[in-house]
Amino acid sequence: MAGAGAGESLDLPVVDLASSDLAAAAKSVRKACVEYGFFYVVNHGAEGLAEKVFGESSKFFEQPLGEKMALLRNRNYLGYTPLGADKLDASSKFKGDLNENYCIGPIRKEGEANESDDGNYGASAHSDYGVLTLVATDGTPGLQICREKDRCPQLWEDVHHIEGSTLHRVVAVGKERYSVAFFLHTNPDLVVQCLESCCSEACPPRFPPIRSGDYLEDRLRARYK
């Protein structure tokens, strides 16, 4: 664990998709989302595919920079983003995060130094923009989560790897780290707003209604300034 209030690594809930008790699995997913915002998934059936994807990822990112730049990110944020051109935490004092990525595709995390609160990150602190994110990693450590983002100082907990949108970040651990993420978003025309049953005159909505596509565009524009 890094940062203030250091302690032991966090053991996240494990959801077994091969379980015969689907009701129990569903309850464990709900509990994990409410308490952590993260959980592990095992026996998902994509283990072999993930291994192949990591192999192809390595081949792509090991190419000369000039060849990768030929596939530079376009106006729709699809394509290659070079090292330091991606900044997930707008408040970071650094120009960009220590990663290069390809969207839609793999993300390579560069780990050139030990993590510290004054150092840079493979992926600086952020909450994901959509409904659900599925991530496969190559087993290299570095992922941390912060369950209480408004706490001061924030408490960051290490998430260990197991075989098989909470605030989070990826710290530099002295070696390359690969991950593949699938981001599930809503229909871009969907208007996201507080449910009537969750607000009142005494407790009005914290945020105004917003079109899902506009929200995503705003977040991506800020990320790739």
C-alpha positions in Angstrom: 0.0 0.0 0.0 1.3 3.5 -0.8 0.5 6.9 0.5 -0.8 8.0 3.9 -2.2 5.3 6.2 -0.1 2.5 4.7 -1.0 -1.1 5.6 -1.5 -4.5 4.1 -2.6 -5.2 0.5 -6.3 -5.4 -0.1 -8.0 -8.7 -0.9 -10.9 -8.0 -3.2 -13.9 -10.3 -3.6 -13.7 -13.1 -6.2 -16.6 -13.9 -8.4 -16.6 -17.4 -10.0 -18.5 -17.4 -13.3 -18.5 -21.2 -13.3 -20.4 -21.3 -10.0 -23.7 -23.3 -10.0 -25.2 -20.8 -7.5 -25.9 -17.8 -9.8 -27.9 -16.1 -7.1 -24.9 -16.1 -4.7 -22.6 -14.9 -7.5 -25.0 -12.0 -8.2 -25.1 -11.1 -4.5 -21.3 -11.1 -4.4 -21.1 -8.8 -7.4 -23.4 -6.4 -5.8 -21.6 -6.4 -2.5 -18.2 -5.9 -4.2 -19.6 -3.0 -6.3 -21.1 -1.3 -3.2 -18.0 -1.8 -0.9 -15.1 -1.7 -3.3 -16.1 -0.8 -6.8 -13.7 -3.6 -7.9 -13.8 -7.4 -7.9 -11.9 -10.4 -9.5 -13.6 -12.7 -12.1 -12.3 -16.2 -12.5 -13.4 -19.1 -14.8 -14.6 -16.6 -17.4 -13.5 -18.7 -20.3 -11.2 -16.1 -22.0 -7.9 -17.1 -20.5 -6.4 -18.4 -23.7 -7.6 -15.4 -25.7 -6.1 -13.0 -23.1 -2.7 -14.7 -23.5 -2.8 -14.3 -27.2 -3.7 -10.6 -26.9 -0.8 -9.9 -24.6 1.5 -11.6 -27.1 0.3 -9.3 -29.9 0.4 -6.3 -27.7 4.1 -6.9 -27.0 4.8 -7.2 -30.7 3.0 -3.9 -31.4 4.6 -1.8 -28.7 8.1 -3.1 -29.4 8.0 -1.5 -32.9 9.9 1.6 -33.6 8.1 4.8 -32.6 7.8 6.0 -36.2 5.8 2.9 -37.2 3.5 3.3 -34.2 3.0 7.1 -34.9 1.7 6.1 -38.3 -1.4 4.9 -36.4 -1.6 8.1 -34.2 -4.9 8.6 -32.3 -7.6 10.3 -34.5 -10.3 12.8 -33.7 -12.5 10.0 -32.3 -9.7 9.1 -29.8 -9.0 5.8 -31.6 -5.5 4.7 -32.4 -2.0 5.0 -30.8 -1.2 7.4 -28.0 2.6 7.8 -27.3 4.3 7.9 -23.9 3.3 10.9 -21.9 0.5 12.1 -24.1 -2.2 10.6 -21.9 -3.1 12.3 -18.6 -5.9 10.8 -16.5 -5.6 13.1 -13.5 -6.0 16.7 -14.6 -4.6 17.9 -11.2 -1.3 16.0 -11.7 1.8 18.2 -11.9 3.2 16.1 -14.7 2.6 16.6 -18.4 1.4 13.1 -18.9 1.2 9.6 -17.5 3.9 7.0 -18.0 2.1 4.8 -20.4 1.5 4.4 -24.1 -1.7 2.9 -25.4 -3.8 1.9 -28.4 -7.5 2.4 -28.4 -9.3 0.1 -29.0 -6.6 -2.2 -27.8 -3.9 -2.8 -25.1 -2.3 -0.4 -22.7 1.3 -0.6 -21.8 2.3 0.8 -18.5 5.9 2.0 -18.2 7.5 1.5 -14.8 10.8 3.3 -14.6 10.9 4.4 -11.0 9.5 3.5 -7.6 6.2 5.0 -6.8 5.8 7.9 -4.4 3.1 10.5 -3.9 5.4 13.0 -5.5 6.2 10.8 -8.4 4.5 10.1 -11.7 2.3 7.1 -12.5 1.6 4.6 -15.2 -2.0 5.8 -14.9 -2.7 8.7 -12.6 -5.7 8.8 -10.3 -9.1 8.5 -12.1 -12.5 7.0 -12.1 -13.6 5.3 -15.3 -16.2 7.0 -17.4 -18.7 4.3 -18.3 -20.9 1.6 -16.7 -18.4 -1.2 -16.4 -14.8 -1.9 -17.1 -13.3 -5.4 -17.6 -9.5 -5.5 -17.3 -7.0 -8.4 -17.9 -3.4 -7.8 -16.7 -0.2 -9.7 -17.3 0.3 -10.2 -13.6 2.6 -7.3 -13.0 1.6 -5.4 -9.8 0.9 -1.7 -9.6 -2.9 -1.3 -9.4 -4.2 0.6 -6.4 -7.7 1.8 -5.4 -9.0 4.5 -3.2 -12.4 3.7 -1.7 -12.9 7.2 -0.1 -11.8 9.7 -2.6 -12.9 12.7 -0.5 -10.9 11.5 2.5 -7.9 13.7 3.4 -5.3 12.4 3.1 -6.5 9.7 0.7 -5.8 6.1 1.5 -4.5 4.0 -1.4 -4.6 0.3 -1.2 -2.6 -2.2 -3.3 -4.6 -4.7 -5.3 -2.6 -7.9 -5.8 -2.9 -10.1 -8.9 -4.6 -13.5 -8.9 -4.5 -16.0 -11.7 -7.5 -16.2 -13.4 -15.5 2.9 -10.8 -13.8 3.5 -7.9 -10.9 5.9 -7.9 -7.8 4.0 -8.9 -4.3 4.4 -10.4 -1.3 2.4 -11.5 2.0 3.0 -9.9 5.4 2.5 -11.4 7.1 -0.7 -10.2 10.3 -0.7 -12.2 9.1 -2.9 -15.1 6.7 -2.8 -18.0 3.1 -3.7 -17.2 0.5 -4.7 -19.8 -3.2 -4.6 -19.4 -6.2 -4.9 -21.8 -9.4 -3.0 -20.9 -12.9 -3.3 -22.2 -15.1 -0.2 -21.4 -18.8 -0.6 -21.5 -20.7 2.6 -22.1 -24.4 3.5 -22.4 -26.1 4.7 -25.6 -24.5 8.1 -26.3 -28.0 9.7 -26.6 -29.1 8.5 -23.2 -29.7 11.4 -20.7 -28.1 10.5 -17.3 -29.9 12.1 -14.4 -30.7 11.6 -10.8 -33.7 9.3 -10.1 -36.8 11.1 -8.8 -36.8 8.7 -5.8 -33.3 9.7 -4.9 -33.8 13.5 -4.7 -36.2 16.1 -3.2 -36.4 19.8 -2.5 -34.4 19.2 0.7 -31.9 17.0 -1.1 -31.6 18.2 -4.7 -29.5 16.4 -7.4 -25.8 17.1 -7.1 -25.3 17.2 -10.9 -27.6 18.4 -13.7 -28.8 16.0 -16.4 -26.3 15.3 -19.1 -26.3 13.3 -22.4 -24.0 10.3 -22.0 -22.1 11.0 -25.2 -21.4 14.6 -24.2 -20.1 13.4 -20.8 -17.7 10.9 -22.4 -16.5 13.5 -24.9 -15.8 16.0 -22.1 -13.8 13.5 -20.2 -11.8 12.3 -23.2 -11.1 15.9 -24.3 -9.7 16.7 -20.8 -7.6 13.5 -20.8 -5.9 14.1 -24.2 -5.2 17.9 -24.0 
